[in-house]
Amino acid sequence: MDISYFIRSIIFLVGGLLIIIFPKELNNFKNHYIVPFLIKVGFKSKIKDEIKGYYQLGIVFILISVVLFIVSITL
């Protein structure tokens, strides 16, 4: 068992679960802190609710976690 891949799988699992459990809080954080900073720097941004995208990103993180866990077991 490769411990580095196992640790990475745990990190992705926790990240994916947090994204799925707290999508509204992440969207509020993005709209109140990240977007104004990017506008000051010079990037243009469309502020909209992207809650559905957070669920999809969480599922992708969990799938990456499963793959890394399988790799950690086989090595």
FENWO-V689613 format. One record per pair of residues at least 24 apart in sequence whose C-alpha atoms are under 6 Angstrom apart, sorted by the first residue. I is the first residue (numbers start at 0). J is the second residue. If there is no record, write none. Layout:
# FENWO-V689613
[[I/J] [I/J]]
This chain:
# FENWO-V689613
[[0/71] [0/72] [0/74] [1/71] [1/74] [4/67] [4/71] [5/68] [5/71] [8/64] [8/67] [8/68] [11/60] [11/64] [12/61] [12/64] [15/57] [15/60] [15/61] [18/57] [19/54] [19/57] [22/50] [22/53]]
